[in-house]
Amino acid sequence: MINNKNNFFSFSNLKLKKELLEVIKEIGYTKPTNIQIKCIPLYLKGCDILGIAKTGSGKTASYVLPILNCILLNSNLLQALVLVPTRELSIQISNYFKIFCKYIKFKVLSLYGGQKYNIQLIGLKDKPNIIVSTPGRLIDYLNRGLLNLNNIKYLVLDEADEMLRFGFLNDVKKILSYIKNKHQTSLFSATISNNIKNIASKFMFFPKEINLSFNNNNKIDNIPKNIKQYYCLIYFFKDKFNILVKFLEIEKFNAIIIFVRTKSYTIKLSNLLIKIGYSCAPLNGDMDQNLREKTIYNLRNNKISILVATDIASRGLDINNVDLIINYDLPMDIKSYIHRIGRTGRAEKIGKAILFIEKKELFFLNMLKNKINVFINKINIPNNKTILKKRINNIIIKIKNLYRKENILNNKFYLNILNTINNKLNIKNKIFLNLILLKMFYENNFIK
């Protein structure tokens, strides 16, 4: 029997191949998560699985590891298919497979709309063992007779609630019609409705449900406790942008995702922030795929600090340096809210999420408080005194950094003044004297 206490359980207990255990050790995974402990043994037994758990809980490894453990070596057959709702998720999961394939030489291919056909056709000719794809592009290749699903043994629907919504359901049914042989099916998601469960049951064989998303009080329990949640009451819509700028001034962050409702507003809001000096970019479904990939790369590698996105970024994006989520526009529903804030607090880091909410939208806040198992605190709009204090501190940091950078060790005149004025003076005088000090510092040390 599996011991669900992770402290007494290791990956070696899961009966995975030594090649997989070696990679797990190399990348620093010390122990499996709860969803992995529960799902991997069932997967290895051949069970269909419905896995529901919070974002960042390790759902992807719950199917990647057992698939790699079970598919046939030295084969040119396509044996595993993973369906995902977005291009970004297709790329991310295929890369995840490739990481664990280090000592087991399987071929993995990502298929999605927006990428040139010739690149993907070369990949198909190489006879991949595993394909991670969005439904539309996969159906395109099936209609052309360029893809054969006859040997599929493992089918996964990731972000299953999104995959089985009205827009994707017919595509999924069509893809399933191409899979003739007996196969193992698994669905994974952070949230899933009873309606989706009913739909899923029609093409699954007595699935084992692993649901870690609700507690004993029937509240959603799949939001990581390391994400601190706040709401800010917006009284007038016209003040919304100015309030956003105030939060950007006082919040300490490496990277932020600001969620808005429409594609056009990702561009508008991003341009407004760029004009006032922020390194920012939009992300939406109408953008060219290469630009989308470049934008995500830039955020991940600190080349930009703010991403203004539609809900396309709430599904599957795994960017560890995002430490703040701002819900500038209200999400469509609670599930969307959960997926949005799940983009922060990754890899057990502390994350923060702020929900902008107008008076007429308070019903959503009340519904959210009643449904999720995490307290949402009210946060006040930053006042002028707080903002001025932050600006002063920024000036202080710049002066100190310049002092240290230039290695001016023989004279502590500037730092002594700096400490004095910030201990004794009021805010207006602090600003004035800090600016004078900065000017003196430049003139005496850099201007000849």
Secondary structure, DSSP 4 states (H G I P E B T S, - for coil): -----GGG--GGGGT--HHHHHHHHHTT--S--HHHHHHHHHHHTT--EEEE--TTSSHHHHHHHHHHHHSPSS--S--EEEE-SSHHHHHHHHHHHHHHTTTS---EEEE-TTS-HHHHHHHHHT--SEEEE-HHHHHHHHHTT----TT--EEEEESHHHHTSHHHHHHHHHHHHT--S--EEEEEES---HHHHHHHHTTSSSPEEEE-SB-TTS-B--S-TTEEEEEEEES-GGGHHHHHHHHHHH---SEEEEE-S-HHHHHHHHHHHHHTT--EEEE-TTS-HHHHHHHHHHHHTTS-SEEEE-GGGGSS---TTEEEEEE-S--SSHHHHHHHHTTSSGGG--EEEEEEEEGGGHHHHHHHHHHBSS-EEE-PPPPHHHHHHHHHHHHHHHHHHHHHHTT--S--HHHHHHHHHHHHS-HHHHHHHHHHHHHHHHHHHT--
